[in-house]
Each structure stands twice: as structure tokens, then as C-alpha cells.
Amino acid sequence: MMKFFRAGVIYSNLALLGAACIWGVSFVAQKAGMEYVGPFTFNAARTFLGGLSLLPVIAVFKLLSLKNDTRTPEEKFEQHKTLAAGGMLCGLLLFGALSINQYCMIYAPAGKAGFITSLYIIFVPLIAVFMKKKLRINVKISVLLAVTGLYLLCFKNTGHVEFTDVLLLLSAFVFGLHIITVNYYSHRVSSAKLSCVQFFTACILSLPLMFMFENPQIADIMRGAKPVLFSGVIATGVAYTLQILGQKGTTPVVASLFMSLESVFAMLGGIVLLGEVFTIREAAGCVFMICAILLSQIRLPFLNPRKSDRKY
């Protein structure tokens, strides 16, 4: 039976697809923003705007839920503690991954950077196995298919290993840790609040590095207002909140497969927005990626002889 077509899972998958789509088409905005400010300034601005954009949403939800709030003061305190701990941990991991990634974008070719960063689809199942989680056989096959698809889509440079490649691999690992951490806390606290706390945490952590290594100017930020606003409100505020919402209804490994589709959306965005050419190699990569997603959602008896909800 196809898990993909269960109502709750459909919403989760659509949220993750939405996040991947936004991240894919936001690549142009990120590159454009770097023409005006440095990587730490860019990340500080985008995470601040991401957190700021969620404050009205949180306020509206709070007003709507006041009448139905039956929690005791003790329960509220415990939830606030969990929210603070989860938000700050997610923010720390997001800060690390975004900072390394944004810095490497100055030097690394786009395709190579996209491929290495998306290798979180390998790190997530490896981390899950290390945490003694069992992977379903079809999910294992899906990861292999997705890596093959990513290679065909993104990796067009066969040059030697650069220092930035090592840094990008590190950012992919941190992104993997972020996905696992989001999965843990997304079932325990409000998605919007968790997103908001992680953004402001990442912003605060970016500020010292921004002043230490860069010379931020309000005028420069204003000149790059369009890409900064898009990256902050849409690619950060909306997309990362969709990630948290989506991970409420699926496992970290499957979520990472869906989010890795950002490379497909990036290519499609390049074709539609920039008139780039669609090659046979890239078409094959898309087919591999789509097959990986579909296979990850199907439970077949001969692939999964022992049914277990604990399996990823």
C-alpha cells in the first residue's frame, strides 16, 4: 500500500516539496545577495527577517488558541523549556550549516556545491543507523537512487578535491544533524515557534562573525534588499517552517529525500527563469530523483517482510 496517499502523509510530503521548491528557486537570490554583502551579513539579515516574519503568525495562532488552552502553569513552563532548548539547538545547527555553505558559495562551482551539500541524504540515514534506527529496504535503495540522481544533476566537474569541498561536506553533515534534531522537536512544540526561535538564535550567532570578518553597511543591505528579503521571508521564514511542519508526519530519512529535490527545482528554475539548456544527463538525474521519492513511499511485502513503525 502506498504510504504517499495517506491523508496526513500527503500534507507532510506537500510541505516538504514546497520547501524544496522554494530552496531550489532561491539559489539565484542567494547569489545575487552576495554581490552586496558578505556571507555572515547575508545570513544574519535573512535569519532575522525569517524570525520577524513569523511573529505575526505566532500572535494570530495564540489569539485563536486562548479559549482552548487548558494547560496548567507547570505544563506551560515545561513546554517553554522544551521550545527554548529545541529552538536554540536547531538554531545553532542551522547557523553552522548556513555559514559554512554561504561562505563556500563564494569559491565553489554551483553544481559541485549543490551536489556535496545535498549529501545530507547519506548522512541522515547514517546518523539514524548510529542511533539504532532500522531503515526499510526500499528507503536504502531510494537513498542510492537519489545520490545517483544528484550526481547526474549537479556534479559536472571532475577536478581535484578542494578545501571548500571538505567544508561543504561538513555543512552537509550539519544539515543532516539539523534534520534529525528538527524531527525530534517538531513533535513536541509549535512549528512556528520552533522556527522563530531557531532563526533568531542563528541571527544572534551570526552577528559577532559579521562584525569580526566583514564591514556591514546599511546602504549595501538596502541595495541588495530584493534578494535579502526573498531569502529572509520566503526561503528562510516560509521554507524552513514548511520543513518543520512536513517532518511532523514522516521520518528524517524520507524527509531528506524530499528536500533533496531542491536540486531538481533549481535546474527547472534555471530553465524557466534563466533560459538554461536541459541536457539528457540532467533529465536522467531527474528520473532517478523522482523514482527515489516514489520508492521511498511504497511499502511492498517483498521489500519489507517485517512491518515496523519504528523503521525509517
C-alpha positions as CSV (number, residue, x, y, z in Angstrom):
1,M,0.0,0.0,0.0
2,M,1.3,3.4,-0.9
3,K,2.0,5.4,2.2
4,F,2.2,8.5,0.0
5,F,-1.6,8.6,-0.4
6,R,-2.5,8.6,3.3
7,A,-4.1,12.0,4.1
8,G,-1.7,13.0,6.9
9,V,1.4,12.0,5.0
10,I,0.2,13.9,1.9
11,Y,0.2,17.1,3.8
12,S,3.7,16.4,5.2
13,N,5.0,15.5,1.8
14,L,3.5,18.6,0.2
15,A,5.1,20.8,2.8
16,L,8.5,19.2,2.2
17,L,8.0,19.6,-1.6
18,G,7.1,23.2,-1.1
19,A,10.3,23.8,1.0
20,A,12.4,22.0,-1.7
21,C,10.8,24.1,-4.4
22,I,11.5,27.4,-2.6
23,W,15.1,26.4,-1.8
24,G,15.7,25.4,-5.4
25,V,14.5,28.7,-7.0
26,S,16.1,30.8,-4.2
27,F,19.6,30.0,-5.4
28,V,19.6,33.0,-7.8
29,A,18.6,35.3,-4.9
30,Q,21.4,33.9,-2.7
31,K,24.0,34.5,-5.4
32,A,22.6,38.0,-6.1
33,G,22.6,38.9,-2.4
34,M,26.3,38.0,-2.1
35,E,27.1,40.8,-4.6
36,Y,26.2,43.3,-2.0
37,V,27.1,41.8,1.4
38,G,29.3,39.1,2.9
39,P,28.1,35.7,3.9
40,F,27.7,36.4,7.6
41,T,25.9,39.6,7.0
42,F,23.6,37.9,4.5
43,N,22.8,35.1,6.9
44,A,22.3,37.5,9.8
45,A,19.8,39.5,7.7
46,R,18.0,36.5,6.3
47,T,17.5,34.8,9.6
48,F,16.4,38.0,11.3
49,L,13.8,38.6,8.6
50,G,12.8,34.9,8.8
51,G,12.1,35.2,12.6
52,L,10.5,38.6,12.2
53,S,8.1,37.3,9.5
54,L,6.8,34.6,11.9
55,L,5.9,36.9,14.8
56,P,2.5,37.9,13.4
57,V,1.7,34.3,12.6
58,I,2.5,33.2,16.1
59,A,0.4,36.1,17.5
60,V,-2.6,35.1,15.4
61,F,-2.4,31.5,16.4
62,K,-2.0,32.4,20.1
63,L,-5.2,34.6,19.9
64,L,-7.1,31.8,18.3
65,S,-6.0,29.2,20.8
66,L,-6.5,31.2,24.0
67,K,-10.1,29.8,24.6
68,N,-9.0,26.2,24.1
69,D,-5.8,26.4,26.2
70,T,-6.3,24.1,29.1
71,R,-2.6,23.7,30.1
72,T,-1.6,24.2,33.7
73,P,1.2,26.8,34.5
74,E,3.5,23.8,35.1
75,E,2.8,22.3,31.7
76,K,3.3,25.7,30.0
77,F,6.7,26.1,31.8
78,E,7.8,22.7,30.7
79,Q,6.8,23.3,27.1
80,H,8.6,26.7,27.1
81,K,11.7,25.0,28.3
82,T,11.5,22.4,25.6
83,L,10.8,25.1,23.0
84,A,13.8,27.2,24.2
85,A,16.1,24.1,24.2
86,G,14.9,22.8,20.8
87,G,14.9,26.2,19.1
88,M,18.4,27.1,20.3
89,L,19.8,23.7,19.3
90,C,18.2,23.9,15.9
91,G,19.4,27.5,15.5
92,L,23.0,26.5,16.4
93,L,23.0,23.7,13.8
94,L,21.3,25.9,11.2
95,F,23.8,28.7,11.9
96,G,26.7,26.3,11.4
97,A,25.4,24.8,8.2
98,L,24.3,28.1,6.6
99,S,27.5,29.8,7.5
100,I,29.8,27.2,6.0
101,N,27.6,26.8,3.0
102,Q,27.2,30.5,2.3
103,Y,31.0,31.0,2.6
104,C,31.8,28.2,0.2
105,M,29.4,29.6,-2.4
106,I,31.9,32.4,-3.0
107,Y,34.5,29.9,-4.3
108,A,32.9,26.6,-5.2
109,P,31.2,26.0,-8.6
110,A,27.4,26.0,-8.1
111,G,26.9,22.4,-9.4
112,K,29.6,20.9,-7.3
113,A,28.5,22.8,-4.2
114,G,24.9,21.7,-4.7
115,F,25.9,18.1,-5.0
116,I,28.1,18.0,-2.0
117,T,25.7,19.9,0.2
118,S,22.8,17.5,-0.8
119,L,24.8,14.6,0.5
120,Y,22.9,15.1,3.8
121,I,20.7,12.4,2.2
122,I,23.5,10.0,3.1
123,F,24.4,11.4,6.5
124,V,20.8,11.4,7.7
125,P,20.4,7.6,7.4
126,L,23.9,7.0,8.7
127,I,23.0,9.1,11.8
128,A,19.7,7.2,12.1
129,V,21.5,3.9,12.0
130,F,24.0,5.2,14.6
131,M,21.0,6.0,16.8
132,K,20.0,2.3,16.4
133,K,17.1,3.1,14.0
134,K,16.3,0.4,11.3
135,L,16.0,1.5,7.7
136,R,13.4,-0.1,5.4
137,I,15.0,-1.8,2.4
138,N,13.2,0.4,-0.1
139,V,14.4,3.5,1.7
140,K,18.0,2.2,1.5
141,I,17.5,1.8,-2.3
142,S,15.9,5.2,-2.5
143,V,19.0,6.8,-0.9
144,L,21.2,5.2,-3.5
145,L,19.0,6.3,-6.4
146,A,18.8,9.8,-5.0
147,V,22.6,10.1,-4.8
148,T,22.9,8.9,-8.3
149,G,20.4,11.4,-9.5
150,L,22.1,14.2,-7.6
151,Y,25.4,13.3,-9.2
152,L,23.9,13.4,-12.7
153,L,22.2,16.7,-12.0
154,C,24.8,18.6,-10.2
155,F,28.3,17.2,-10.4
156,K,29.8,18.2,-13.8
157,N,33.3,19.0,-12.5
158,T,35.7,16.1,-12.1
159,G,38.6,18.2,-10.8
160,H,40.6,17.5,-7.7
161,V,39.4,17.9,-4.2
162,E,39.4,21.5,-2.9
163,F,39.4,22.7,0.7
164,T,35.9,24.1,0.0
165,D,34.8,20.6,-0.9
166,V,35.7,19.4,2.7
167,L,33.8,22.4,4.2
168,L,30.8,21.7,2.0
169,L,30.9,18.0,3.2
170,L,30.9,19.3,6.8
171,S,27.9,21.6,6.1
172,A,26.1,18.6,4.6
173,F,26.7,16.6,7.9
174,V,25.5,19.6,10.0
175,F,22.4,19.8,7.8
176,G,21.8,16.1,8.5
177,L,22.1,16.7,12.2
178,H,19.6,19.6,11.8
179,I,17.1,17.4,10.1
180,I,17.3,14.8,12.8
181,T,17.0,17.4,15.6
182,V,14.0,19.1,13.9
183,N,12.3,15.7,13.7
184,Y,12.7,15.2,17.4
185,Y,11.4,18.6,18.5
186,S,8.7,19.1,15.8
187,H,6.5,16.6,17.6
188,R,6.8,18.3,20.9
189,V,6.4,22.1,20.3
190,S,4.7,24.5,17.9
191,S,6.3,24.5,14.4
192,A,6.1,28.3,14.0
193,K,7.6,29.0,17.5
194,L,10.3,26.5,16.9
195,S,11.2,28.1,13.6
196,C,11.1,31.5,15.1
197,V,13.5,30.7,18.0
198,Q,15.9,28.9,15.7
199,F,16.0,31.9,13.3
200,F,16.7,34.4,16.0
201,T,19.3,32.1,17.5
202,A,21.1,31.8,14.1
203,C,20.9,35.6,13.7
204,I,22.5,36.3,17.1
205,L,25.3,33.8,16.4
206,S,26.0,35.4,13.0
207,L,26.3,38.9,14.4
208,P,29.8,38.6,16.0
209,L,31.3,37.0,12.9
210,M,29.6,39.6,10.8
211,F,31.4,42.4,12.6
212,M,34.7,40.5,13.0
213,F,35.2,39.5,9.4
214,E,33.1,41.9,7.4
215,N,32.2,45.6,7.2
216,P,28.4,45.6,7.1
217,Q,26.8,48.8,5.8
218,I,23.1,49.6,5.9
219,A,23.4,51.1,2.4
220,D,24.8,47.7,1.0
221,I,22.0,45.8,2.6
222,M,19.4,48.2,1.1
223,R,20.9,47.8,-2.4
224,G,20.5,44.1,-2.0
225,A,17.1,44.4,-0.5
226,K,15.2,42.3,-3.0
227,P,17.4,39.1,-2.8
228,V,17.8,39.6,1.0
229,L,14.0,40.0,1.5
230,F,13.2,36.9,-0.6
231,S,15.9,34.8,1.1
232,G,14.8,36.0,4.5
233,V,11.0,35.9,4.3
234,I,10.4,33.2,1.7
235,A,13.5,30.9,1.6
236,T,14.0,31.1,5.4
237,G,10.8,32.0,7.2
238,V,8.4,30.1,4.9
239,A,10.6,27.2,3.7
240,Y,12.1,26.2,7.0
241,T,8.7,26.4,8.7
242,L,7.4,24.1,6.0
243,Q,10.3,21.7,6.7
244,I,9.3,21.5,10.4
245,L,5.6,21.1,9.5
246,G,6.5,18.4,7.0
247,Q,8.7,16.5,9.4
248,K,5.8,16.1,11.8
249,G,4.4,13.4,9.5
250,T,7.4,11.5,8.2
251,T,10.8,10.1,9.2
252,P,14.1,12.1,8.9
253,V,15.4,9.9,6.1
254,V,12.3,10.3,3.9
255,A,12.2,14.0,4.7
256,S,15.8,14.3,3.5
257,L,14.9,12.6,0.2
258,F,12.1,15.1,-0.4
259,M,14.2,18.1,0.5
260,S,17.0,16.9,-1.8
261,L,14.6,17.6,-4.7
262,E,15.7,21.3,-4.3
263,S,18.4,20.4,-6.9
264,V,15.7,19.4,-9.4
265,F,13.7,22.6,-8.7
266,A,16.9,24.6,-9.1
267,M,17.5,23.1,-12.5
268,L,13.9,23.7,-13.5
269,G,14.1,27.3,-12.2
270,G,17.2,27.8,-14.3
271,I,15.4,26.6,-17.4
272,V,12.3,28.7,-16.9
273,L,13.8,31.9,-15.4
274,L,17.3,31.9,-17.0
275,G,16.8,30.0,-20.2
276,E,19.3,27.4,-19.4
277,V,19.6,24.2,-21.5
278,F,18.1,20.9,-20.3
279,T,20.5,18.1,-21.1
280,I,19.9,14.3,-21.3
281,R,22.2,13.8,-18.3
282,E,20.1,16.2,-16.2
283,A,16.9,14.6,-17.4
284,A,18.3,11.2,-16.3
285,G,19.1,12.7,-12.9
286,C,15.5,14.0,-12.5
287,V,14.2,10.5,-13.3
288,F,16.5,8.9,-10.7
289,M,15.4,11.5,-8.1
290,I,11.7,11.1,-8.8
291,C,12.0,7.3,-8.7
292,A,13.8,7.5,-5.3
293,I,11.0,9.6,-3.8
294,L,8.2,7.3,-5.1
295,L,10.1,4.2,-4.0
296,S,10.6,5.6,-0.5
297,Q,6.8,6.0,-0.1
298,I,5.8,2.5,-1.2
299,R,5.6,-0.4,1.3
300,L,5.8,-3.7,-0.6
301,P,5.8,-7.1,1.2
302,F,8.8,-8.5,-0.6
303,L,10.8,-5.3,0.2
304,N,9.6,-5.0,3.8
305,P,8.9,-8.5,5.1
306,R,8.7,-7.3,8.7
307,K,6.4,-4.3,9.2
308,S,7.6,-1.9,11.9
309,D,6.6,1.6,12.5
310,R,10.0,2.2,14.0
311,K,11.7,1.6,10.7
312,Y,12.9,4.7,8.8
